[in-house]
Amino acid sequence: MDTTSIASEVGTASPPAPPLSTRDRIIHAAGPIFADKGFEASTVREICLAANVNVASINYHFGDKQKLYHETVLYAHSCRHDSVEQPDTPSTEPTIRLQNLIERILFSMVVNQDGPWQVRLLTNEIQQPTDTCRQLVRDHFRPFLIELIQTISDVAAKPVTGEVLSTLAMSVIGQCMIYRFAPETHAMTFSPDNDLDSAETPKPIDLTKLADIIVKFSVAGIQAVAD
């Protein structure tokens, strides 16, 4: 056996990931519990058991369950945001900018339909907002919406009222978000010949093609409304 090649393979192996800190371990344990059961039904006791820590650790790192939930939601959002590639150089062409924004929505919310707990937790928070959602809106959602509205205005290339721009922005977001919810129902609804009994498990969505269709549909709609 070639010990040199073995040594070479060992030398190129990825080093093991460092162990999580106690704080991070608590968040990783709390996330799936909050996502599956909601804030009220989740208990500090079960989070402690899942994280293999005592209550004092939660009090030390977070203060209470409410602050733990807050930090867990913010962590979930940062994970989803960091997983989406950003364009190296922002385009000045409105349609390309719209394409980039739509891809960001799709890749952040539609990937992993049965997704990790981060997606489920964020979806729950958006549908049933707590005070934590205020920070997400202020720091992330509203700046993104402002960028989207400005891009739609540039695509229109004509004066459009703020109310109409907001409605168009929600239309764009809605076209993306519908693919996040109830994929199995969608598969049944669009099954060939309405054969509901043989509806297959939905295939992974080609997000690039989907984004291209939504962009073309949206640009045509924006320009039609602006006329």
Steps between C-alpha positions, in 0.01 A plus 500: 500500500627844408544671835594822325164525327326415828688777675408736219131412530510543877674831460230635270207384713280777636562569869209421731268789577570661836246421771219747545514742788241456774309801369491364145410153624197645680387685186539188285297302751233768545453569128325175398288505816382858444442422130290192569310605812499879500619730775221443753500119483878469515647465847837591641521152648481319165745747344744436783465124454558529125805722550627300798528811715336623818260790538777716637675485162195642324465771762869586469513517120152635423323611817169325432303299243376812320852627435611150398217489247597845371863402448401168341277671243774751414748215465257315271470806279878547482539134392250540218646836392856366497395201289392724211772614263512873434602641159865604494421826322149648523358564153371838390256331256156488671393161361822332614463660843144365516629156402756512780238601756257229391774238516582616852138452607475157338832366625441625856142375538437220252811283527461197727124475486504268799765738614717535802356636821621849411249523214213367707576734788519807276178402323323469835635836615383672182154345520459565873733793570642577841709798603796322341339549160523876549878479496498273194272747320708804600841351428431265208151478349432871458842585344451210255148619417625855440763362261235290322260795466775722360592228250137461391479877456808488277351212298180702451705799376191716550350676802305251714337578834644359819187296564522333160872433544433333836229285343733399217773413750261276695396336173863415424555362850174303483606327178808377682345416836225275361767240423601491865166369626314170449720346225313169519166678444651676201613163361148359535340810351722497192521121460444372142136434410397593853604153614516582869565143610827482308634847578872460552717659763585846364830515318763753607427839349746642247526838669700661220235418240224598742667834567529566126126438450402720795726779373349492149146488639571779749672730252207468259255567783694797638525662159131435428397666826731794431350563154 
